[in-house]
Amino acid sequence: MRRSTLMRALTQDGSAMIVAADSTQIVQTAHEIHGLSKTMTAALGRALTAVSMMGSLLKEEKQSVTLRFCGDGPAGTICCVSDWRGNVRGYADHPEAELPPNAKGKLDVGGAVGRGQMHVLRDLGLDMPYVGVASIVSGEIAEDVTNYFASSEQTPSVCALGVLVHPDFNCRAAGGFLVQLLPYADPAVVETIESNIGKIDSVSRMVDSGMTPQDIIDTVFAGLAYDTLDTAEIDYVCPCSRERYARALLSLGKEELQRLVNEDEPVETLCSFCGKKYVFGLDEVRAMLEKAK
């Protein structure tokens, strides 16, 4: 399977910017890590693709963006994080959740997510992260991201996402694009982009047919002159480590560490994003307690 890639471009007149991604390998990795059902492969896959494109809009290396769907559907909370390059990680409370096909005969991602709120947290390296909130309008992810940018950031945008899943639940194809209009966009350019997008049937079918992010941009910006800003390979990356979990345990404080010591058993931690386990023996926990004191 080819590596996941992401490309950014800008119309030469400065009217619109686009990010396009082939996220097939990323979604397949998420499926393998979390044992996702068919519907959840599509749900988490769309969210991972969306946050990757949003992450690529960040400016500096240590910045990150977190996309969280807190819906009332059987999926529970879906949480995904991207760094500034578009590398991602994510999880769902209930990766096994499954629903019958919706009325259109497609995977019922909207039903799995349900209704509630969508949160976007941007860690820009400041004292407090920027937090944006919007209602979940459909649970289909793409429509919700489009609504978020319009309602919370006042940025006219169009987000398209898609995931095709094999009968064995593996990811067949996944990708998406995010178009944002810039201030003083030329109405003629906007009309052309809207017309081009209106002719697109399915972004996942585009990826499945072999189209690259470059090809997707050519389709969305057909008839317009544009410049490619950059192209990057992206991946499913989790920065967890034993040292990080040790620091997290130490931050629990004296009372909680004493409780763990009193239980007289090793402490096992599990990373929600990648499934790695880190076990700390009683001697290590006692040493943490002494340090906390």
C-alpha positions as CSV (number, residue, x, y, z in Angstrom):
1,M,0.0,0.0,0.0
2,R,1.4,3.4,-1.0
3,R,2.4,5.9,1.7
4,S,-0.2,8.5,2.7
5,T,0.5,11.9,1.2
6,L,-0.8,15.5,1.6
7,M,-0.5,18.5,-0.8
8,R,-1.3,22.2,-0.4
9,A,-1.9,24.7,-3.2
10,L,-3.1,28.3,-3.6
11,T,-4.8,29.9,-6.6
12,Q,-2.4,32.4,-8.2
13,D,-4.8,35.3,-7.5
14,G,-4.9,34.5,-3.8
15,S,-8.7,33.7,-3.8
16,A,-8.6,30.1,-2.4
17,M,-6.3,27.6,-0.7
18,I,-6.7,23.8,-0.8
19,V,-5.3,20.9,1.1
20,A,-5.8,17.4,-0.5
21,A,-4.8,14.1,1.1
22,D,-4.5,10.4,0.3
23,S,-4.8,8.9,3.8
24,T,-5.4,5.2,2.9
25,Q,-2.3,3.9,4.8
26,I,-3.1,6.0,7.9
27,V,-6.6,4.7,8.1
28,Q,-5.5,1.1,7.6
29,T,-3.0,1.6,10.4
30,A,-5.7,2.9,12.7
31,H,-7.9,-0.1,11.8
32,E,-5.1,-2.5,12.7
33,I,-4.3,-0.8,16.0
34,H,-7.8,-0.4,17.3
35,G,-9.6,-3.4,15.7
36,L,-12.2,-1.1,14.1
37,S,-15.5,-2.3,12.9
38,K,-16.5,-1.5,9.3
39,T,-18.5,1.6,10.3
40,M,-15.8,2.8,12.7
41,T,-13.1,2.4,10.1
42,A,-15.0,5.0,8.1
43,A,-15.8,7.2,11.1
44,L,-12.3,7.4,12.6
45,G,-10.7,7.4,9.2
46,R,-12.7,10.5,8.1
47,A,-11.8,12.2,11.4
48,L,-8.1,11.4,11.0
49,T,-8.1,12.7,7.5
50,A,-9.8,15.9,8.5
51,V,-7.5,16.6,11.4
52,S,-4.4,15.9,9.2
53,M,-5.5,18.5,6.7
54,M,-6.3,21.0,9.6
55,G,-2.9,20.3,11.1
56,S,-1.1,21.1,7.9
57,L,-2.5,24.7,8.3
58,L,-0.4,25.2,11.4
59,K,2.6,27.5,11.2
60,E,5.3,26.1,13.6
61,E,6.9,22.8,14.4
62,K,5.7,22.3,18.0
63,Q,2.1,23.3,17.3
64,S,-0.8,20.7,17.2
65,V,-4.5,20.5,16.7
66,T,-7.0,18.2,18.4
67,L,-10.3,17.4,16.8
68,R,-12.9,15.8,19.2
69,F,-16.4,14.7,18.4
70,C,-18.5,14.3,21.6
71,G,-21.7,12.8,20.2
72,D,-24.4,10.7,21.6
73,G,-24.0,7.8,19.1
74,P,-22.7,4.4,19.9
75,A,-19.1,5.4,18.8
76,G,-18.8,7.6,21.9
77,T,-16.1,10.2,21.8
78,I,-13.8,10.3,18.8
79,C,-10.5,12.1,19.4
80,C,-7.8,12.8,16.8
81,V,-4.6,14.8,17.0
82,S,-2.3,16.2,14.2
83,D,1.0,17.8,14.3
84,W,2.0,20.7,12.0
85,R,3.1,18.3,9.2
86,G,-0.2,16.4,9.2
87,N,1.0,13.3,11.1
88,V,-1.9,12.0,13.1
89,R,-3.1,9.6,15.8
90,G,-6.6,9.0,17.2
91,Y,-9.1,6.7,19.0
92,A,-12.8,6.2,19.6
93,D,-14.4,5.1,22.8
94,H,-16.1,2.2,21.1
95,P,-14.1,1.0,18.2
96,E,-16.3,-2.0,17.8
97,A,-19.5,0.0,17.3
98,E,-21.4,-1.2,14.2
99,L,-24.7,-0.1,12.6
100,P,-26.7,-1.3,9.6
101,P,-26.3,0.7,6.4
102,N,-28.1,4.0,6.2
103,A,-31.0,4.9,4.0
104,K,-28.6,5.4,1.1
105,G,-27.1,2.0,1.6
106,K,-23.8,3.5,2.9
107,L,-21.9,3.1,6.1
108,D,-23.9,5.0,8.8
109,V,-21.1,7.2,10.1
110,G,-23.7,9.9,11.1
111,G,-25.6,7.4,13.2
112,A,-22.4,6.1,14.9
113,V,-21.3,9.7,15.8
114,G,-24.8,11.0,16.7
115,R,-25.5,14.6,17.8
116,G,-23.6,16.7,20.3
117,Q,-20.6,19.0,20.0
118,M,-17.4,19.2,18.0
119,H,-14.3,20.7,19.7
120,V,-11.2,22.0,18.0
121,L,-8.2,22.7,20.3
122,R,-5.1,24.3,18.7
123,D,-2.0,24.2,20.8
124,L,0.0,27.1,19.5
125,G,2.7,27.0,22.2
126,L,1.0,29.7,24.3
127,D,-0.2,29.5,27.9
128,M,-3.7,28.3,26.9
129,P,-4.8,26.5,23.7
130,Y,-7.3,28.1,21.4
131,V,-10.6,26.2,21.8
132,G,-13.4,26.3,19.2
133,V,-16.8,24.6,19.6
134,A,-19.6,23.9,17.1
135,S,-22.6,21.7,17.1
136,I,-22.4,18.4,15.3
137,V,-24.8,19.0,12.3
138,S,-24.8,15.5,10.8
139,G,-22.1,13.3,12.3
140,E,-20.8,12.6,8.8
141,I,-17.5,14.5,9.8
142,A,-17.0,16.5,6.6
143,E,-20.2,18.5,6.9
144,D,-19.4,19.1,10.6
145,V,-15.9,20.4,9.7
146,T,-17.3,22.7,7.0
147,N,-19.9,24.0,9.5
148,Y,-17.2,24.5,12.2
149,F,-15.1,26.7,10.0
150,A,-18.1,28.8,8.9
151,S,-19.7,29.2,12.4
152,S,-16.7,29.3,14.7
153,E,-13.9,30.8,12.6
154,Q,-15.9,32.7,10.0
155,T,-13.9,31.1,7.2
156,P,-15.9,29.9,4.2
157,S,-14.8,26.4,3.6
158,V,-15.7,23.1,1.9
159,C,-14.5,19.8,3.4
160,A,-14.9,16.5,1.6
161,L,-13.9,13.2,3.1
162,G,-14.3,9.5,2.1
163,V,-13.3,6.1,3.3
164,L,-13.9,2.8,1.3
165,V,-13.8,-0.3,3.4
166,H,-13.3,-3.9,2.2
167,P,-15.7,-6.6,3.3
168,D,-13.0,-7.8,5.7
169,F,-13.1,-4.3,7.3
170,N,-9.6,-3.3,6.0
171,C,-9.3,0.2,4.4
172,R,-9.5,0.1,0.6
173,A,-9.1,3.8,0.0
174,A,-9.3,7.0,2.0
175,G,-8.8,10.7,1.4
176,G,-10.2,14.2,1.3
177,F,-9.8,17.8,0.5
178,L,-10.3,21.1,2.3
179,V,-10.9,24.3,0.4
180,Q,-10.9,27.6,2.1
181,L,-11.7,31.0,0.6
182,L,-9.4,33.8,1.4
183,P,-10.4,37.5,2.1
184,Y,-11.6,39.3,-1.0
185,A,-11.9,36.1,-3.1
186,D,-12.8,36.8,-6.7
187,P,-16.5,35.8,-7.2
188,A,-15.7,34.3,-10.6
189,V,-13.1,32.0,-8.9
190,V,-15.5,31.0,-6.2
191,E,-18.1,30.1,-8.9
192,T,-15.6,28.0,-10.8
193,I,-14.6,26.1,-7.6
194,E,-18.2,25.5,-6.7
195,S,-19.0,24.2,-10.2
196,N,-16.0,21.9,-10.1
197,I,-16.9,20.5,-6.6
198,G,-20.5,20.0,-7.7
199,K,-19.3,17.5,-10.4
200,I,-17.3,15.4,-7.9
201,D,-19.2,12.2,-7.0
202,S,-17.0,10.7,-4.2
203,V,-13.5,11.6,-3.0
204,S,-12.9,8.1,-1.8
205,R,-13.7,6.8,-5.3
206,M,-11.2,9.3,-6.7
207,V,-8.5,7.9,-4.4
208,D,-9.6,4.3,-5.2
209,S,-9.2,5.0,-8.9
210,G,-5.6,5.9,-8.4
211,M,-5.9,9.7,-8.2
212,T,-3.2,11.5,-6.2
213,P,-3.6,14.6,-4.1
214,Q,-2.2,16.5,-7.1
215,D,-5.0,15.0,-9.3
216,I,-7.6,16.0,-6.7
217,I,-6.4,19.6,-6.7
218,D,-6.4,19.6,-10.5
219,T,-10.0,18.6,-10.4
220,V,-11.1,21.1,-7.8
221,F,-9.1,23.9,-9.3
222,A,-9.9,23.0,-12.9
223,G,-9.7,26.1,-15.1
224,L,-7.8,28.1,-12.5
225,A,-4.1,28.9,-12.3
226,Y,-2.5,27.8,-9.0
227,D,0.8,27.3,-7.3
228,T,1.7,24.2,-5.3
229,L,2.8,25.2,-1.8
230,D,4.2,21.9,-0.6
231,T,3.8,18.1,-0.6
232,A,4.5,15.8,2.3
233,E,4.3,12.1,3.3
234,I,2.2,11.7,6.4
235,D,1.8,8.9,8.8
236,Y,0.0,7.5,11.9
237,V,2.5,8.6,14.6
238,C,2.1,8.3,18.4
239,P,4.8,10.1,20.5
240,C,4.0,8.1,23.7
241,S,6.9,6.7,25.7
242,R,7.5,5.0,29.1
243,E,9.1,8.3,30.3
244,R,6.0,10.3,29.4
245,Y,3.8,7.9,31.4
246,A,6.2,8.0,34.3
247,R,5.9,11.7,34.4
248,A,2.1,11.4,34.2
249,L,2.1,9.0,37.2
250,L,4.3,11.4,39.2
251,S,1.9,14.2,38.5
252,L,-0.9,12.3,40.2
253,G,0.4,13.5,43.6
254,K,1.1,11.9,46.9
255,E,-2.4,10.6,47.8
256,E,-3.0,8.9,44.5
257,L,0.5,7.4,44.4
258,Q,0.0,6.1,48.0
259,R,-3.2,4.5,47.0
260,L,-1.5,2.7,44.1
261,V,1.3,1.5,46.5
262,N,-1.4,0.2,48.9
263,E,-2.9,-1.9,46.2
264,D,0.4,-3.8,46.2
265,E,0.3,-4.5,42.5
266,P,2.3,-3.3,39.4
267,V,0.7,-0.3,37.7
268,E,-0.2,-0.9,34.1
269,T,-0.9,2.0,31.7
270,L,-2.3,1.8,28.2
271,C,-2.0,4.4,25.4
272,S,-5.4,5.1,23.9
273,F,-3.9,6.2,20.7
274,C,-1.5,3.3,19.8
275,G,-2.4,0.6,22.3
276,K,1.1,0.3,23.8
277,K,1.2,-0.9,27.4
278,Y,3.7,0.4,30.0
279,V,4.0,-1.5,33.3
280,F,5.6,0.1,36.4
281,G,6.7,-2.2,39.2
282,L,5.9,-1.5,42.9
283,D,9.5,-0.3,43.6
284,E,9.2,2.2,40.8
285,V,5.9,3.5,42.1
286,R,7.3,3.7,45.7
287,A,10.2,5.7,44.3
288,M,7.7,8.1,42.6
289,L,5.9,8.4,46.0
290,E,9.1,9.4,47.8
291,K,9.9,11.9,45.1
292,A,6.4,13.4,45.4
293,K,6.8,13.7,49.1
